[in-house]
Amino acid sequence: MSTREKVIALGFFDGVHLGHAALLRRTVEEAALRGVVPAVFTFDRPPKEVVTGQPCPLINSPQDRADLMRRLYGIQEVIMVPFDQEMMTTSWEDYITEILVKRYRAVHLVAGHDHHFGHKNQGSPELLAEKCRELGLGCDIIPKVEIGGITVSSSYIRRLVELGQVERARLYLGHPHVLTSTVRHGRGIGSSRLFPTANLVIPAHVLVPSHGVYVTQVTLPDGSSCPAVTNVGTRPTVDNGTDVTVEACLLDFEGDLYGQTLRLEFFQHIRDEIRFDSLDALKAQIASDAETTRQAFLSGELETPAL
């Protein structure tokens, strides 16, 4: 952790969507003016999960949240702390003065219009602004962001991802839906009889799009990327199990990916997952899906909206 002074954005930032983008851009802008570090203060798990004891499926893993904020918006430091009993019972005043100011050296705070914090969520944007004035800190409260009359929110995007509507989700995210994970050994059917594939481990409590086949892009550990056809589902043609898998077929790629960490970005839904009568029929369909994916990238229709 840096001991330098910081402008700190506050929030959970699931999805790191266009509503969050306004906070993050303001944070980077103010930090540049002050010559300090642009940072984010967030939690390793959703507070609601700790309070209720019920798992909360999320758009992104903690690692993906941090990567998106750094990679897309120039946040230099992501302060990701455990949301535990101590944090849950910290008063909103101590949250500001003892944690953000004294421990992390905040000189300016940025929060959204609906940000609540502290014990029982008693802290509000109004109280945050008032306390910052009292302490001589800078403060920005960012209004909601709307697209087509719909407020950009993690809950709305979460529903789109669950439904497999990754194109629409991308409009509100400002980037493709991301899943970063490690390649595990599969049954070998994909690599030996169909196409080279990467079977990705699904991080705990992280959503994957609804069952189906998607136009995706894989970024490799060396930073290079390639198009991929990705199946999300139970692979009914080759597997009688019920476990959900994420299996990416990397187009025009050769190499061993086992054990490596890949970033998978979802651009378009191609079709639903169905059972084929034979592996040959499945192979023919995957070839068609591969051509659909190549054409989608060549057409330029997958360009990410400007951030």
Buried (B, 14 or more C-beta within 10 A) or exposed (E): EEEEBBBBBBBBBBBBBBBBBBBBBBBBBBBEEBEBBBBBBBBEBBBEBBEEEEEBBBBBBBBBBBBBBBBBBBBBBBBBEEBEEEBEEBBBBBBBBEBBBEEBBBBBBBBBEBBBBBBEEEBBBEBBBEBBEEBEBBBBBBEEBEBEEEBBBBEBBBEBBBEBBBBBBBBBBBBBBBBBBBBEEBEEBBBEEBBBBBBBEBBEEBBBBBBBBBBBBBBBEEEEBBBBBBBBBBBBBBBEEEEEBBBBBBBEBEEEBEEEBBBBBBBBBBEEBEEBEEEEEBBEBBEEBBEBBBEBBEEEEBEEEEE
